Amino acid sequence: MSERVIIFDTTLRDGEQSPGASLTVPQKVEIARQLAKLGVDVIEAGFPIASPGDFEAVREVSAAVRGPIICGLARCRVDDIDRAHEALAGAARPRIHVFLATSAIHRQYKLKRAKEEIVKLASEMVAYARGVCDDVEFSPEDASRTEPDFLAEVVEAAIQAGATTVNIPDTVGYAVPDQFGALIAGLFGSVPSIGKAVISVHCHNDLGLGVANSLAAVAAGARQVECTVNGLGERAGNASMEEVVMTLRTRHDALPFETGVDTTQIWRTSRMVAGLTGMRVQRNKAIVGENAFRHEAGIHQDGILKERTTYEIMHPRDIGLTESKLVLGKHSGRHAFREHLIELGHELTDDQLDHAFEAFKRLADKKKDIFDEDIEALIEEEMGEVEEVYHLGYIHTTSGSETVPTATVRLLRGGEEMLDSATGDGPVDAAYKAIERIAGVSAKLLEYDLRGVTAGKDALGEVSVRLESGGATVIGRGSSTDIIEASAKAYLNAVNKLLARENRGPSGK
């Protein structure tokens, strides 16, 4: 039978300490509600005495969130503990988390206290906290660099004083998995009262080992892991919640432990935290990175199409995504390219596929991110599917700070010339409205991109536009040394594609 690992989330406390991350009280409450939906066991909502804002955040989270234990951090000081107790007054399940440094370097340079003083202070303050709260956690700060015999002495004193959880922090990310696992196992052999408390770990990621050290501790007997969403935290961050949880789920054969986390909420939680903190998730981050379930290499794509588990050890649905994504790029193969064309509604002959695939490879060498609209444009251009219904014959614009922007456009259709004018927010907008009036097309401009193709005052400019009309999306391109003309050509190119689709009918064939 599997044992339960308690997930203690400290995103709102240690996570917010990430340089550049800052949350308002309403944002903290919003994240806390999502963490409750995610199913974490404990939410460390803040350090109440640190600031009025932190106090208010702990107070508001305590009042708003039910389900998880709500925890407030405190130093081993009476005023800290009282402030935490006050902030947690509205919590259904409050916890006070007290900490005191124990390593030789902290004793000498920060606290300037002897070992005996540390043991006495830890015992007294845990007992004081236990007098106002039934759930008390104690952390010997910098435990991984504390002498093992002294660490065991402090842990025993804290448990005897009433600590219900004892956390062993690798505060500066100094430990390595074998060493940290042995430290936890050693405590189980040297602390007489250890069975009376839950042993927790809080591992930082300075050497990139936060998750590995946490899992080594779990294997050695720890039953609570302190972690953060997206691995946020001081310096290089903390053990990543999603990595810990998904490792326990995916490698249940090696680590037979359960959590109460609803993993289908992981993706949503990650994106919420990234958005509110402004701390973006790196693209290749495990579990929640944008590339975590994306495949570009042709060999991998071929394997995924034949059997997903060839290159995926987790299903995207497990974390709240719908499916994997085969990314078309220069490393992609014919199999993935053909399958994607079928999804887009294009069933090509073998010769047509060969021709299109070669064109796609040429495009991929020039452009890293290839979108469906690029593929559509490539097929249309390379396979000769687009008839140029309208051709730009003439364009004239006027604009200025005190002039209404106006464009006059002449389009050619066969031997017929059509002329119209329109006003707009600027000369480009006016030109687009004139083109729409002549062509009888109404479209929404989704994207407009201008870039210089050559250097110098007479540089050639290339404009790309993306239009949507009737559920269809197309890309148009145009180039000229005149930006207005390039813009008009790009828009007209896209309009012609929309008209060609209408002529082909709804099947797009």
C-alpha positions as CSV (number, residue, x, y, z in Angstrom):
1,M,0.0,0.0,0.0
2,S,1.3,3.4,-1.0
3,E,2.2,6.0,1.7
4,R,1.0,9.6,1.4
5,V,3.5,12.5,0.9
6,I,2.2,15.9,2.1
7,I,2.6,18.7,-0.4
8,F,3.5,22.0,1.4
9,D,3.3,24.9,-1.1
10,T,5.3,28.0,-0.3
11,T,4.8,29.9,-3.6
12,L,3.1,32.8,-1.7
13,R,6.0,33.1,0.8
14,D,9.3,31.8,-0.6
15,G,8.2,32.0,-4.2
16,E,7.4,35.6,-3.9
17,Q,10.9,36.2,-2.6
18,S,12.2,35.6,-6.1
19,P,13.9,38.8,-7.3
20,G,11.4,40.5,-9.6
21,A,8.3,38.7,-8.3
22,S,5.8,40.7,-6.4
23,L,2.1,40.0,-5.6
24,T,-0.7,42.1,-4.3
25,V,-3.0,40.8,-1.6
26,P,-5.9,40.0,-4.1
27,Q,-3.4,38.2,-6.3
28,K,-2.2,36.1,-3.4
29,V,-5.8,35.2,-2.6
30,E,-6.5,34.3,-6.2
31,I,-3.4,32.0,-6.3
32,A,-4.3,30.5,-2.9
33,R,-7.8,29.6,-4.2
34,Q,-6.2,27.9,-7.2
35,L,-3.8,26.0,-4.9
36,A,-6.7,24.7,-3.0
37,K,-8.3,23.6,-6.2
38,L,-5.0,21.9,-7.1
39,G,-5.2,20.0,-3.9
40,V,-2.0,20.9,-2.0
41,D,-2.1,20.0,1.7
42,V,-0.5,23.2,3.1
43,I,-0.3,26.8,1.8
44,E,2.4,28.9,3.4
45,A,0.7,32.3,2.8
46,G,3.4,34.6,4.0
47,F,5.7,35.9,6.8
48,P,3.2,38.1,8.8
49,I,5.7,40.2,10.7
50,A,7.8,41.0,7.6
51,S,5.4,43.8,6.4
52,P,1.8,45.0,6.7
53,G,1.2,43.6,3.2
54,D,2.4,40.1,4.2
55,F,0.2,40.2,7.4
56,E,-2.8,41.3,5.4
57,A,-2.1,38.5,2.8
58,V,-2.0,35.8,5.4
59,R,-5.1,37.2,7.1
60,E,-7.1,37.4,3.8
61,V,-6.0,33.9,2.6
62,S,-6.9,32.5,6.0
63,A,-10.4,33.9,5.7
64,A,-11.0,33.1,2.0
65,V,-9.6,29.6,1.6
66,R,-10.9,26.3,3.1
67,G,-9.4,22.9,2.7
68,P,-5.6,23.2,2.9
69,I,-3.8,24.1,6.2
70,I,-2.9,27.8,6.1
71,C,0.6,28.5,7.4
72,G,2.4,31.6,8.6
73,L,6.2,31.9,9.0
74,A,7.8,33.3,12.2
75,R,11.3,33.6,13.6
76,C,11.9,32.1,17.1
77,R,10.7,35.4,18.7
78,V,7.6,36.0,20.7
79,D,6.5,39.0,18.7
80,D,6.8,37.1,15.4
81,I,4.8,34.2,16.8
82,D,2.1,36.5,18.1
83,R,1.9,38.3,14.8
84,A,1.5,35.0,12.9
85,H,-1.2,33.8,15.3
86,E,-3.1,37.1,14.8
87,A,-2.9,36.8,11.0
88,L,-4.1,33.2,11.1
89,A,-7.1,33.9,13.3
90,G,-9.6,33.3,10.5
91,A,-8.0,30.0,9.3
92,A,-10.0,26.8,9.8
93,R,-6.7,24.9,9.9
94,P,-3.9,27.2,11.0
95,R,-0.2,26.3,11.3
96,I,2.6,28.4,12.8
97,H,6.0,27.7,11.2
98,V,9.0,28.8,13.4
99,F,12.6,28.7,12.3
100,L,16.0,29.2,13.8
101,A,19.4,28.8,12.1
102,T,21.6,25.9,13.4
103,S,24.7,25.6,11.2
104,A,28.1,26.6,12.5
105,I,28.4,29.4,10.0
106,H,25.0,30.9,10.9
107,R,25.7,30.5,14.7
108,Q,29.0,32.3,14.4
109,Y,28.3,35.1,11.9
110,K,24.5,35.7,12.0
111,L,23.2,34.7,15.4
112,K,26.4,34.9,17.5
113,R,25.0,32.2,19.8
114,A,26.4,29.0,21.3
115,K,24.8,25.5,20.6
116,E,23.2,25.4,24.1
117,E,21.5,28.8,23.5
118,I,20.1,27.5,20.1
119,V,18.6,24.4,21.7
120,K,17.1,26.4,24.5
121,L,15.6,29.1,22.3
122,A,14.2,26.5,19.8
123,S,12.6,24.6,22.6
124,E,11.1,27.6,24.3
125,M,9.7,29.2,21.1
126,V,8.2,25.9,19.8
127,A,6.5,25.5,23.2
128,Y,5.2,29.1,23.1
129,A,3.8,28.6,19.6
130,R,2.2,25.4,20.6
131,G,0.5,27.3,23.4
132,V,-1.4,29.4,20.9
133,C,-1.7,26.9,18.0
134,D,-2.1,23.1,17.9
135,D,-0.2,22.7,14.6
136,V,3.4,23.9,14.9
137,E,6.2,23.3,12.4
138,F,9.9,23.9,13.3
139,S,12.8,24.4,10.8
140,P,16.5,24.3,11.8
141,E,17.6,26.8,9.1
142,D,20.7,25.6,7.0
143,A,20.2,22.1,8.3
144,S,22.2,20.5,5.5
145,R,25.3,22.3,6.7
146,T,24.6,21.7,10.4
147,E,26.7,19.0,12.3
148,P,24.5,15.9,12.2
149,D,24.8,15.2,16.0
150,F,23.8,18.8,16.8
151,L,21.0,18.7,14.3
152,A,19.6,15.6,15.9
153,E,19.8,17.3,19.3
154,V,17.8,20.3,18.1
155,V,15.2,18.2,16.3
156,E,14.6,16.1,19.5
157,A,14.2,19.2,21.5
158,A,11.7,20.7,19.1
159,I,9.6,17.6,19.0
160,Q,9.7,17.3,22.8
161,A,8.5,20.9,23.0
162,G,5.5,20.2,20.8
163,A,6.5,20.5,17.2
164,T,4.1,18.4,15.1
165,T,6.2,18.8,11.9
166,V,10.0,19.2,11.7
167,N,11.4,20.5,8.5
168,I,14.9,19.9,7.4
169,P,15.9,22.7,5.0
170,D,18.7,22.6,2.5
171,T,18.5,26.4,2.7
172,V,21.3,27.2,0.3
173,G,21.0,24.2,-2.1
174,Y,24.3,22.8,-0.9
175,A,23.3,19.1,-0.6
176,V,23.6,16.3,-3.1
177,P,21.0,13.5,-3.2
178,D,23.0,10.7,-1.6
179,Q,24.2,12.9,1.2
180,F,20.8,14.5,1.9
181,G,19.1,11.1,1.9
182,A,21.6,9.8,4.4
183,L,21.1,12.9,6.6
184,I,17.3,12.2,6.8
185,A,17.9,8.5,7.4
186,G,20.4,9.3,10.1
187,L,17.8,11.4,11.9
188,F,15.4,8.5,12.0
189,G,18.2,6.5,13.7
190,S,19.3,9.1,16.2
191,V,16.2,11.1,17.2
192,P,14.3,9.1,19.9
193,S,11.0,11.0,19.4
194,I,11.0,11.3,15.7
195,G,7.9,9.1,15.3
196,K,5.9,11.8,17.0
197,A,6.4,14.3,14.2
198,V,6.1,14.5,10.4
199,I,9.6,15.0,8.9
200,S,9.6,17.5,6.1
201,V,12.2,18.9,3.6
202,H,12.7,22.2,2.0
203,C,15.3,22.1,-0.8
204,H,16.7,25.0,-2.8
205,N,17.9,24.7,-6.3
206,D,21.2,26.5,-6.3
207,L,22.9,23.4,-7.9
208,G,19.8,22.3,-9.8
209,L,19.2,19.5,-7.3
210,G,16.2,20.7,-5.4
211,V,13.8,18.1,-6.7
212,A,16.4,15.3,-6.6
213,N,17.3,16.0,-3.0
214,S,13.6,16.2,-2.0
215,L,12.9,12.8,-3.6
216,A,16.0,11.3,-1.9
217,A,14.6,12.5,1.4
218,V,11.2,11.0,0.7
219,A,12.9,7.7,-0.1
220,A,14.7,8.0,3.3
221,G,11.5,8.6,5.3
222,A,10.5,12.2,4.9
223,R,6.7,12.6,4.4
224,Q,6.3,16.3,3.6
225,V,7.9,18.2,0.7
226,E,8.0,22.0,0.7
227,C,8.0,23.3,-2.9
228,T,6.7,26.1,-5.2
229,V,4.8,26.4,-8.4
230,N,7.3,26.7,-11.3
231,G,10.2,26.3,-8.9
232,L,10.0,30.0,-7.8
233,G,12.0,31.1,-4.8
234,E,15.1,32.8,-3.5
235,R,18.1,32.8,-5.8
236,A,17.8,29.8,-8.2
237,G,14.4,28.9,-6.6
238,N,13.0,25.9,-4.7
239,A,12.1,22.4,-5.6
240,S,9.4,22.6,-8.3
241,M,6.0,21.4,-7.1
242,E,5.0,20.0,-10.5
243,E,8.2,18.1,-10.9
244,V,8.0,16.5,-7.5
245,V,4.3,15.5,-7.9
246,M,4.7,14.2,-11.5
247,T,7.8,12.2,-10.6
248,L,5.9,10.5,-7.8
249,R,3.0,9.8,-10.2
250,T,5.1,8.7,-13.2
251,R,7.7,6.7,-11.4
252,H,5.4,5.1,-8.9
253,D,7.4,1.8,-9.4
254,A,10.5,3.4,-7.9
255,L,8.9,5.8,-5.5
256,P,5.6,4.2,-4.3
257,F,4.1,7.3,-2.8
258,E,0.8,9.2,-3.3
259,T,-0.1,12.9,-3.1
260,G,-3.5,14.5,-2.9
261,V,-2.8,16.8,-5.9
262,D,-5.2,16.9,-8.8
263,T,-2.6,16.9,-11.5
264,T,-5.0,18.1,-14.2
265,Q,-4.9,21.5,-12.5
266,I,-1.1,21.8,-12.8
267,W,-0.9,23.6,-16.2
268,R,-3.6,26.2,-15.2
269,T,-1.9,26.8,-11.9
270,S,1.5,27.3,-13.5
271,R,0.2,29.8,-16.0
272,M,-1.7,31.7,-13.4
273,V,1.4,32.0,-11.2
274,A,3.6,33.0,-14.2
275,G,1.1,35.6,-15.3
276,L,0.6,37.2,-11.9
277,T,4.2,37.2,-10.8
278,G,5.6,38.2,-14.2
279,M,8.1,35.3,-13.9
280,R,7.9,33.5,-17.2
281,V,8.4,29.8,-17.4
282,Q,11.4,28.8,-19.5
283,R,10.4,27.0,-22.7
284,N,12.2,23.8,-21.9
285,K,11.2,23.5,-18.2
286,A,10.1,20.1,-17.2
287,I,6.4,19.4,-17.0
288,V,5.1,23.0,-17.6
289,G,7.5,24.4,-20.1
290,E,6.1,25.3,-23.5
291,N,8.2,22.6,-25.1
292,A,7.6,19.9,-22.6
293,F,5.0,18.1,-24.8
294,R,6.2,19.4,-28.2
295,H,8.1,17.3,-30.7
296,E,10.1,18.6,-33.7
297,A,12.7,15.9,-34.5
298,G,11.4,13.8,-37.4
299,I,12.3,10.5,-35.7
300,H,10.4,11.5,-32.6
301,Q,7.4,12.7,-34.5
302,D,7.3,9.4,-36.5
303,G,7.4,7.5,-33.2
304,I,4.7,9.6,-31.5
305,L,2.4,9.2,-34.5
306,K,2.8,5.4,-34.3
307,E,2.7,5.1,-30.5
308,R,2.7,8.1,-28.1
309,T,4.7,6.3,-25.4
310,T,7.7,5.9,-27.6
311,Y,8.7,9.4,-26.7
312,E,6.3,10.5,-24.0
313,I,6.4,9.2,-20.4
314,M,3.4,11.3,-19.3
315,H,0.2,12.1,-21.1
316,P,-0.5,15.8,-21.6
317,R,-3.9,15.3,-20.1
318,D,-2.3,14.4,-16.8
319,I,-1.3,18.0,-16.3
320,G,-4.4,19.6,-17.9
321,L,-3.4,19.9,-21.5
322,T,-5.4,18.3,-24.3
323,E,-2.7,16.7,-26.5
324,S,0.9,16.8,-27.5
325,K,2.0,19.1,-30.3
326,L,4.1,18.1,-33.3
327,V,6.1,21.2,-34.1
328,L,6.9,21.6,-37.8
329,G,10.4,22.8,-38.2
330,K,13.6,22.0,-40.1
331,H,14.0,18.7,-38.1
332,S,10.5,17.4,-39.0
333,G,10.0,14.4,-41.2
334,R,7.6,13.6,-44.1
335,H,5.3,11.5,-41.9
336,A,4.5,14.4,-39.6
337,F,4.3,16.9,-42.5
338,R,1.8,14.7,-44.3
339,E,-0.3,14.1,-41.2
340,H,-0.5,17.9,-40.5
341,L,-1.5,18.6,-44.1
342,I,-4.4,16.2,-43.7
343,E,-5.5,17.9,-40.5
344,L,-5.5,21.2,-42.5
345,G,-7.6,19.7,-45.2
346,H,-5.0,19.0,-47.9
347,E,-4.6,15.5,-49.3
348,L,-1.7,15.6,-51.7
349,T,-0.4,13.1,-54.2
350,D,3.0,11.7,-53.6
351,D,4.5,14.0,-56.2
352,Q,2.7,17.0,-54.7
353,L,3.9,16.0,-51.2
354,D,7.5,15.7,-52.4
355,H,7.3,19.2,-53.9
356,A,5.6,20.7,-50.9
357,F,7.9,19.1,-48.4
358,E,11.0,20.5,-50.2
359,A,9.4,23.9,-50.1
360,F,8.6,23.5,-46.4
361,K,12.2,22.5,-45.6
362,R,13.5,25.6,-47.4
363,L,11.1,27.8,-45.4
364,A,12.1,26.0,-42.1
365,D,15.7,26.9,-42.7
366,K,14.7,30.6,-42.8
367,K,12.0,30.6,-40.1
368,K,12.1,28.9,-36.7
369,D,8.4,29.1,-35.9
370,I,6.1,27.9,-38.6
371,F,2.4,28.4,-38.2
372,D,-0.5,26.7,-39.9
373,E,-1.0,29.9,-41.9
374,D,2.5,29.6,-43.2
375,I,1.8,26.0,-44.3
376,E,-1.4,27.2,-46.0
377,A,0.5,30.0,-47.8
378,L,3.2,27.6,-48.8
379,I,0.7,25.1,-50.3
380,E,-1.1,27.7,-52.1
381,E,2.0,29.4,-53.5
382,E,3.9,26.2,-54.3
383,M,1.0,24.2,-55.7
384,G,-0.4,27.1,-57.7
385,E,-3.8,27.0,-55.8
386,V,-4.3,30.8,-55.6
387,E,-5.7,32.7,-58.5
388,E,-4.7,36.4,-58.4
389,V,-8.3,37.8,-58.6
390,Y,-7.2,41.4,-58.0
391,H,-3.9,43.1,-58.9
392,L,-2.8,46.4,-57.5
393,G,-2.7,49.0,-60.2
394,Y,-2.3,52.3,-58.3
395,I,-2.4,53.6,-54.7
396,H,-2.3,57.2,-53.5
397,T,-2.5,58.3,-49.8
398,T,-2.6,61.5,-47.9
399,S,-2.1,62.0,-44.2
400,G,-0.8,64.4,-41.7
401,S,-1.3,65.7,-38.1
402,E,-4.2,67.9,-39.2
403,T,-5.4,65.9,-42.2
404,V,-7.9,63.0,-42.3
405,P,-5.9,60.0,-43.7
406,T,-7.3,59.1,-47.1
407,A,-6.4,56.4,-49.6
408,T,-7.3,56.1,-53.3
409,V,-6.8,52.6,-54.7
410,R,-7.1,51.3,-58.2
411,L,-7.4,47.5,-58.6
412,L,-7.2,45.5,-61.8
413,R,-9.4,42.4,-62.4
414,G,-8.8,41.0,-65.8
415,G,-9.1,43.9,-68.2
416,E,-11.4,45.9,-65.8
417,E,-10.2,48.7,-63.6
418,M,-11.9,49.6,-60.3
419,L,-11.2,52.7,-58.3
420,D,-12.4,53.7,-54.8
421,S,-11.3,55.8,-51.9
422,A,-11.7,55.5,-48.1
423,T,-10.6,57.2,-44.9
424,G,-9.1,55.5,-41.9
425,D,-7.1,55.9,-38.7
426,G,-3.9,56.1,-40.8
427,P,-2.9,55.7,-44.5
428,V,-2.5,52.0,-44.2
429,D,-5.9,51.6,-42.5
430,A,-7.5,53.8,-45.2
431,A,-5.9,51.7,-48.0
432,Y,-7.2,48.5,-46.4
433,K,-10.7,49.8,-46.2
434,A,-10.6,50.9,-49.9
435,I,-9.4,47.4,-50.9
436,E,-12.2,45.8,-49.0
437,R,-14.8,48.0,-50.6
438,I,-13.6,47.2,-54.1
439,A,-13.2,43.5,-53.5
440,G,-16.4,43.1,-51.4
441,V,-14.6,41.4,-48.6
442,S,-14.9,42.1,-44.9
443,A,-12.0,40.8,-42.8
444,K,-10.5,41.2,-39.4
445,L,-6.8,42.1,-39.3
446,L,-5.2,39.9,-36.6
447,E,-1.5,40.7,-37.2
448,Y,0.6,43.3,-39.0
449,D,4.3,42.9,-39.2
450,L,6.8,45.1,-41.0
451,R,10.5,44.4,-41.4
452,G,13.4,45.7,-43.5
453,V,14.7,43.1,-46.0
454,T,17.7,45.2,-47.1
455,A,19.8,48.0,-45.5
456,G,20.0,51.7,-46.4
457,K,17.6,54.6,-47.0
458,D,16.1,52.8,-50.0
459,A,15.7,49.5,-48.1
460,L,13.1,47.0,-49.3
461,G,10.4,46.5,-46.8
462,E,8.4,43.3,-46.4
463,V,4.9,43.4,-44.8
464,S,3.1,40.3,-43.5
465,V,-0.5,40.4,-42.4
466,R,-2.8,37.8,-41.0
467,L,-6.6,38.1,-41.8
468,E,-9.6,36.3,-40.5
469,S,-12.9,36.1,-42.3
470,G,-15.7,33.6,-41.9
471,G,-13.6,31.3,-39.7
472,A,-10.8,31.2,-42.3
473,T,-7.4,32.6,-41.5
474,V,-4.8,33.5,-44.1
475,I,-1.4,35.2,-44.3
476,G,-0.6,37.8,-47.0
477,R,2.8,39.1,-47.9
478,G,4.0,42.1,-50.0
479,S,7.3,44.0,-50.5
480,S,8.3,47.4,-51.8
481,T,10.6,50.3,-51.0
482,D,7.4,52.1,-50.2
483,I,5.9,50.9,-46.9
484,I,2.3,51.9,-47.9
485,E,2.6,50.0,-51.2
486,A,4.1,47.0,-49.4
487,S,1.2,47.1,-46.9
488,A,-1.4,47.3,-49.7
489,K,0.2,44.4,-51.6
490,A,0.3,42.2,-48.5
491,Y,-3.4,42.9,-47.7
492,L,-4.4,42.3,-51.3
493,N,-2.5,39.0,-51.3
494,A,-4.4,37.9,-48.3
495,V,-7.8,39.0,-49.8
496,N,-7.0,37.0,-52.9
497,K,-6.5,33.9,-50.8
498,L,-9.8,34.5,-49.0
499,L,-11.6,34.8,-52.4
500,A,-9.8,31.7,-53.7
501,R,-11.1,29.8,-50.6
502,E,-14.6,31.0,-51.3
503,N,-14.4,29.8,-54.9
504,R,-13.1,26.4,-53.8
505,G,-16.0,26.0,-51.4
506,P,-16.1,25.0,-47.7
507,S,-14.0,21.9,-48.1
508,G,-11.0,24.0,-49.1
509,K,-10.3,21.6,-52.0
